[in-house]
Amino acid sequence: MLVAGNTKVTDLLCVTPPWIPEGAHAMTQLVELPPADEGLGPHRHSGPVFGYVLEGKILFELEGDEPREIVAGEAFWEPGGDVVHYQVANLDSSTWTRFVAVCICAPGVDMITMLETEEIVARDHLRHPSARQHAD
């Protein structure tokens, strides 16, 4: 933590991101999920994403990781590239969930690519065992 005068700076998340190609750009987004909303379906990002939950709580699942709850005041990240982001659902049935996402976008690639059903099924074995939905 850094304290200078009346200013206090607290590190929320420190990670080493993957290599960022020349020509990449960044965008900051406010994502808002209505109560009990399932959020986006399985997708991937062209580059790393860093997030911070402002309000509510989300169910967050990256390929290979056990689904986990992230609550207001917590930060998260995902590497992007080939790693699939399966879930970002609002776990609260009565209030909106809001989070900020800072996305590093690879040049010439859409920031988000939704997966087709065939790819979801084909990659199911890469999910955490507790999250798999298709038999081998």
C-alpha positions in Angstrom: 0.0 0.0 0.0 1.2 3.5 -0.8 0.2 6.5 1.4 1.2 10.0 0.4 -0.6 12.9 2.1 -4.3 12.1 2.1 -4.0 9.7 -0.8 -4.0 5.9 -0.1 -3.3 3.5 -2.9 -4.0 -0.2 -2.4 -3.0 -3.0 -4.8 -6.0 -5.1 -5.6 -4.4 -7.5 -8.0 -0.8 -8.1 -9.2 -0.3 -10.5 -12.1 2.1 -10.9 -15.0 0.0 -10.6 -18.1 0.8 -12.4 -21.3 2.8 -10.6 -24.0 0.9 -7.7 -25.5 1.5 -7.2 -29.2 2.5 -3.9 -30.8 -0.6 -2.1 -32.0 -2.9 -3.4 -29.3 -5.3 -1.0 -27.7 -7.1 -0.9 -24.4 -10.7 -0.2 -23.6 -12.5 0.2 -20.2 -16.0 -1.1 -20.0 -18.8 -1.0 -17.4 -20.6 -4.3 -17.4 -24.0 -4.4 -15.8 -25.9 -7.7 -15.2 -29.6 -7.7 -14.2 -30.7 -9.8 -11.1 -30.1 -13.5 -11.6 -28.8 -12.9 -15.2 -26.6 -15.7 -16.7 -24.5 -13.1 -18.5 -22.6 -13.9 -21.7 -22.3 -17.5 -22.9 -18.9 -19.1 -23.4 -16.5 -16.7 -25.2 -12.9 -15.7 -25.5 -11.2 -12.3 -25.5 -8.4 -11.3 -27.9 -6.2 -10.2 -25.0 -6.1 -10.0 -21.2 -8.9 -8.6 -19.2 -8.6 -7.0 -15.7 -11.8 -6.5 -13.7 -13.1 -5.1 -10.5 -16.6 -5.8 -9.1 -18.3 -2.6 -8.0 -21.6 -4.0 -6.8 -23.1 -7.4 -6.3 -21.4 -10.8 -6.9 -20.6 -12.8 -10.0 -20.0 -16.5 -10.8 -16.8 -16.5 -12.7 -15.4 -19.5 -14.6 -12.3 -19.7 -16.8 -11.3 -22.8 -18.7 -9.5 -25.2 -16.3 -10.4 -23.3 -13.2 -13.1 -24.1 -10.7 -16.1 -21.7 -11.0 -15.8 -19.2 -8.2 -17.7 -16.3 -6.6 -16.3 -12.8 -6.9 -17.9 -10.1 -4.7 -17.9 -6.3 -4.7 -14.5 -5.0 -3.8 -12.6 -7.9 -5.4 -10.5 -7.9 -8.6 -10.1 -10.6 -11.2 -8.2 -11.1 -14.4 -8.2 -13.5 -17.4 -5.4 -14.0 -19.9 -7.4 -13.9 -23.0 -6.2 -15.6 -26.2 -7.3 -19.2 -26.4 -8.6 -19.4 -22.8 -12.4 -19.7 -22.8 -14.4 -17.6 -20.3 -17.4 -19.8 -19.6 -19.4 -18.0 -17.0 -19.9 -14.4 -15.7 -23.3 -14.7 -14.1 -25.0 -12.4 -11.5 -25.5 -14.6 -8.4 -27.9 -12.1 -6.8 -31.5 -12.6 -7.5 -32.7 -9.2 -6.3 -30.0 -6.6 -7.4 -27.9 -5.7 -10.3 -24.2 -6.6 -10.4 -21.8 -4.1 -11.9 -18.1 -4.5 -12.7 -15.4 -2.6 -14.6 -13.4 -4.5 -17.1 -10.2 -3.1 -18.7 -9.6 -5.1 -21.9 -6.4 -5.2 -23.9 -7.4 -5.8 -27.5 -5.1 -7.6 -30.0 -4.8 -5.6 -33.2 -7.1 -6.8 -36.0 -9.0 -9.2 -33.7 -12.5 -8.7 -32.2 -12.3 -8.1 -28.5 -14.8 -10.9 -27.9 -15.6 -14.1 -29.8 -18.6 -16.2 -28.8 -18.1 -19.9 -29.1 -20.3 -22.1 -31.2 -22.0 -25.2 -29.6 -19.6 -27.6 -31.4 -16.6 -25.9 -29.9 -18.1 -25.8 -26.4 -18.7 -29.5 -26.5 -15.3 -30.3 -28.0 -13.5 -28.3 -25.2 -15.6 -29.6 -22.3 -12.8 -31.8 -21.2 -10.7 -28.7 -20.6 -13.1 -27.4 -17.9 -12.7 -28.0 -14.2 -14.2 -31.4 -13.4 -16.9 -29.7 -11.3 -18.1 -27.7 -14.3 -18.1 -30.2 -17.1 -21.4 -30.6 -18.8 -20.8 -33.3 -21.4 -19.8 -36.9 -21.0 -16.4 -38.0 -22.4 
